[in-house]
């Protein structure tokens, strides 16, 4: 894409500082916040930046976004995905929810469910579900990753392997065109694989931004997923692959 002088400067600021904030840029360049939002949207459409609440960040590559930025990214889409997923989870089920901002959104949608048993390696999810007095919560243990409340390592994997869940609801950092689910942390990959092995059925929750990102470590294939909740239609070739694999696609589009 051809950048304006202001957009080039915005991109350089993002490279130096890691992120940019709409109001700060408007003050810096002496333009309206609407003008800056248009600049950021064009830069995001061109793959130069990723929009987050209040601004934008550099696109992820071999390193992940800051957790708060990940939580803000595609927040409305994550809520729609989580609501659709939670609606399909029956009362009385046993399930695993792993590390991730979308799985945390699923947990928030489970607060009125009855008689669930939820196992998780995500301290944030455990804290969310405390408000549901009808939910039994099991936390795996493991080494705490402070940036996102994740529990990883051998202890987490050993705990997971003691169970056979009705359902695993997992997220991932990226989905590539071949249908591989990808992540950044090898320990998290090992944990996710153990989760899939311990579940009778596996559901993936991932918004469209995961198709625009790259991560170096492979978790599994969509062929190992029974149901995939997302907010945009998959590319035709991948959609056909999912059909061949009997991976059900649930697309929760924006109602507007």
C-alpha positions as CSV (number, residue, x, y, z in Angstrom):
1,X,0.0,0.0,0.0
2,X,1.1,3.6,-0.6
3,X,1.4,5.4,2.7
4,X,0.8,9.1,3.3
5,X,3.6,11.0,5.2
6,X,1.5,10.9,8.4
7,X,0.9,7.2,8.1
8,X,4.6,6.6,7.5
9,X,5.3,8.6,10.7
10,X,2.7,6.7,12.6
11,X,4.2,3.4,11.5
12,X,7.7,4.5,12.6
13,X,6.3,5.6,16.1
14,X,4.7,2.1,16.4
15,X,8.0,0.4,15.5
16,X,9.9,2.5,18.2
17,X,7.2,2.3,21.0
18,X,5.5,-1.0,20.2
19,X,2.0,0.6,20.1
20,X,0.2,3.9,19.3
21,X,-2.7,5.6,21.0
22,X,-5.4,7.5,19.0
23,X,-5.6,10.6,21.2
24,X,-1.8,10.9,21.5
25,X,-1.4,10.7,17.7
26,X,-4.2,13.3,17.2
27,X,-2.4,15.7,19.5
28,X,0.9,15.0,18.0
29,X,-0.2,15.6,14.4
30,X,-2.8,18.3,15.1
31,X,-5.6,16.4,13.5
32,X,-8.9,14.9,14.7
33,X,-9.2,11.5,16.3
34,X,-11.4,10.5,13.4
35,X,-8.6,11.2,11.0
36,X,-6.2,9.1,13.1
37,X,-8.7,6.2,13.3
38,X,-9.0,6.2,9.5
39,X,-5.2,6.1,9.2
40,X,-5.0,3.2,11.7
41,X,-7.7,1.3,9.9
42,X,-6.0,1.7,6.5
43,X,-2.7,0.6,8.1
44,X,-4.4,-2.4,9.6
45,X,-6.1,-3.3,6.3
46,X,-2.7,-3.2,4.7
47,X,-1.2,-5.6,7.3
48,X,1.1,-2.9,8.8
49,X,-0.6,-2.7,12.2
50,X,-3.2,-4.5,14.3
51,X,-6.0,-2.5,15.8
52,X,-6.6,-2.7,19.5
53,X,-8.9,-0.7,21.8
54,X,-7.8,2.9,21.7
55,X,-5.0,2.5,19.2
56,X,-2.9,-0.1,17.3
57,X,0.1,-2.4,17.8
58,X,2.7,-3.9,15.5
59,X,1.5,-7.2,13.9
60,X,2.5,-10.3,15.8
61,X,5.2,-12.5,14.3
62,X,7.4,-14.8,16.4
63,X,6.3,-13.0,19.6
64,X,2.8,-12.7,20.9
65,X,0.9,-9.5,21.7
66,X,0.7,-8.2,25.2
67,X,-2.2,-9.9,27.0
68,X,-4.3,-6.7,27.5
69,X,-3.9,-5.9,23.8
70,X,-5.0,-9.5,22.9
71,X,-8.0,-9.1,25.2
72,X,-9.0,-5.8,23.4
73,X,-8.4,-7.2,19.9
74,X,-11.7,-8.2,18.2
75,X,-13.4,-8.0,21.6
76,X,-17.0,-7.9,20.1
77,X,-16.3,-10.9,17.9
78,X,-14.9,-12.9,20.8
79,X,-18.1,-12.1,22.8
80,X,-20.3,-13.4,19.9
81,X,-18.2,-16.5,19.5
82,X,-18.2,-17.2,23.2
83,X,-22.0,-16.7,23.4
84,X,-22.6,-19.2,20.6
85,X,-20.2,-21.7,22.0
86,X,-21.6,-21.5,25.5
87,X,-25.2,-21.9,24.2
88,X,-24.1,-25.3,22.9
89,X,-22.6,-26.5,26.2
90,X,-25.2,-28.5,28.1
91,X,-25.7,-28.3,31.9
92,X,-24.0,-31.1,33.7
93,X,-21.0,-31.3,31.3
94,X,-17.4,-31.7,32.2
95,X,-15.1,-29.5,30.2
96,X,-11.6,-28.0,29.9
97,X,-11.0,-24.3,29.1
98,X,-7.4,-23.4,28.3
99,X,-5.4,-20.2,28.3
100,X,-6.7,-17.4,26.1
101,X,-8.9,-14.3,25.9
102,X,-11.6,-16.1,23.9
103,X,-11.9,-19.0,26.3
104,X,-12.1,-16.4,29.1
105,X,-15.1,-14.9,27.2
106,X,-16.6,-18.4,27.1
107,X,-16.2,-18.7,30.8
108,X,-18.2,-15.4,31.3
109,X,-21.0,-16.9,29.2
110,X,-21.2,-20.0,31.5
111,X,-22.1,-18.1,34.7
112,X,-25.8,-19.2,34.5
113,X,-25.0,-22.9,33.5
114,X,-25.8,-25.5,36.1
115,X,-23.8,-28.4,37.5
116,X,-20.7,-28.0,35.3
117,X,-17.3,-29.3,36.2
118,X,-14.6,-27.1,34.6
119,X,-10.9,-28.0,34.6
120,X,-8.6,-25.2,33.6
121,X,-5.0,-24.1,33.5
122,X,-6.0,-20.5,33.4
123,X,-6.3,-18.7,36.7
124,X,-8.4,-15.9,35.1
125,X,-11.0,-18.5,34.1
126,X,-11.1,-20.0,37.6
127,X,-11.7,-16.5,39.0
128,X,-14.5,-15.7,36.6
129,X,-16.3,-19.0,37.3
130,X,-16.1,-18.5,41.1
131,X,-19.3,-16.5,40.6
132,X,-21.2,-19.6,39.5
133,X,-21.9,-21.5,42.7
134,X,-23.1,-24.5,40.7
135,X,-19.8,-25.0,38.9
136,X,-17.1,-27.3,40.3
137,X,-13.7,-25.8,39.4
138,X,-10.4,-27.7,39.2
139,X,-7.2,-25.8,38.6
140,X,-4.3,-27.9,37.1
141,X,-1.4,-26.4,38.9
142,X,1.9,-25.9,37.2
143,X,4.3,-23.0,36.6
144,X,2.5,-19.6,36.6
145,X,3.0,-17.4,33.5
146,X,2.3,-14.1,35.1
147,X,1.5,-12.2,31.9
148,X,-1.8,-14.1,31.3
149,X,-2.5,-16.3,34.3
150,X,-1.6,-19.5,32.5
151,X,-0.3,-22.6,34.3
152,X,2.1,-24.7,32.3
153,X,4.7,-27.4,32.5
154,X,4.8,-31.1,33.6
155,X,2.5,-30.7,36.6
156,X,-0.2,-29.1,34.4
157,X,0.1,-31.9,31.8
158,X,0.1,-34.7,34.4
159,X,-3.1,-33.2,36.0
160,X,-4.8,-33.0,32.6
161,X,-4.1,-36.6,31.9
162,X,-6.0,-37.7,35.0
163,X,-9.3,-36.7,33.3
164,X,-11.5,-37.6,30.4
165,X,-13.6,-34.5,29.7
166,X,-16.8,-34.5,27.8
167,X,-15.6,-31.4,26.0
168,X,-12.5,-29.3,25.5
169,X,-12.9,-25.7,24.4
170,X,-9.6,-24.3,23.3
171,X,-8.1,-21.3,21.7
172,X,-4.9,-20.8,19.7
173,X,-2.6,-18.0,18.6
174,X,-2.9,-18.5,14.9
175,X,-4.6,-20.7,12.2
176,X,-2.7,-21.1,8.9
177,X,-4.1,-21.7,5.5
178,X,-3.5,-25.5,5.7
179,X,-5.7,-25.7,8.9
180,X,-2.9,-26.1,11.4
181,X,-3.4,-24.5,14.8
182,X,-0.3,-22.6,16.0
183,X,1.1,-21.1,19.1
184,X,4.2,-19.3,20.4
185,X,5.2,-21.2,23.5
186,X,6.3,-24.9,23.3
187,X,5.1,-25.6,26.8
188,X,1.6,-24.3,25.9
189,X,1.7,-26.5,22.8
190,X,2.4,-29.6,25.0
191,X,-0.4,-28.6,27.3
192,X,-2.9,-28.1,24.4
193,X,-2.0,-31.5,23.0
194,X,-2.6,-33.2,26.3
195,X,-6.0,-31.4,26.5
196,X,-7.1,-32.7,23.1
197,X,-6.0,-36.2,24.0
198,X,-8.1,-36.1,27.2
199,X,-11.3,-34.9,25.6
200,X,-14.2,-36.8,24.0
201,X,-15.0,-33.8,21.8
202,X,-12.8,-30.8,20.9
203,X,-14.1,-27.3,20.0
204,X,-12.0,-24.4,18.8
205,X,-12.9,-20.8,19.4
206,X,-10.9,-18.3,17.3
207,X,-11.8,-15.0,15.6
208,X,-10.7,-13.8,12.2
209,X,-7.6,-12.1,13.4
210,X,-6.0,-15.6,14.0
211,X,-6.0,-16.1,10.2
212,X,-3.9,-12.9,9.8
213,X,-1.2,-14.0,12.3
214,X,1.8,-16.3,12.3
215,X,3.2,-18.4,15.1
216,X,6.1,-20.9,15.0
217,X,4.8,-24.0,16.9
218,X,2.2,-26.5,15.7
219,X,-0.5,-27.7,18.2
220,X,-2.7,-29.8,15.9
221,X,-4.8,-29.7,12.8
222,X,-8.4,-28.6,12.4
223,X,-9.0,-32.3,11.4
224,X,-8.7,-33.0,15.1
225,X,-11.4,-30.5,16.0
226,X,-15.0,-31.4,16.0
227,X,-16.5,-27.9,16.0
228,X,-14.9,-24.5,15.0
229,X,-16.5,-21.3,16.2
230,X,-15.4,-18.2,14.4
231,X,-16.8,-14.8,13.2
232,X,-16.1,-14.9,9.4
233,X,-16.5,-17.5,6.8
234,X,-13.3,-19.6,6.2
235,X,-11.5,-19.4,2.9
236,X,-13.1,-21.7,0.4
237,X,-10.3,-24.2,0.2
238,X,-10.0,-24.5,4.0
239,X,-13.8,-24.7,4.4
240,X,-13.8,-27.6,2.0
241,X,-11.1,-29.3,4.0
242,X,-13.1,-28.9,7.2
243,X,-16.1,-30.5,5.5
244,X,-13.9,-33.4,4.4
245,X,-12.6,-33.7,8.0
246,X,-16.1,-33.5,9.4
247,X,-15.1,-30.4,11.3
248,X,-18.3,-28.4,11.8
249,X,-18.0,-24.7,11.1
250,X,-20.1,-22.3,13.2
251,X,-19.8,-18.8,11.8
252,X,-21.2,-16.1,14.1
253,X,-21.4,-13.1,11.9
254,X,-21.8,-9.5,13.0
255,X,-25.5,-8.8,13.0
256,X,-24.9,-5.3,11.6
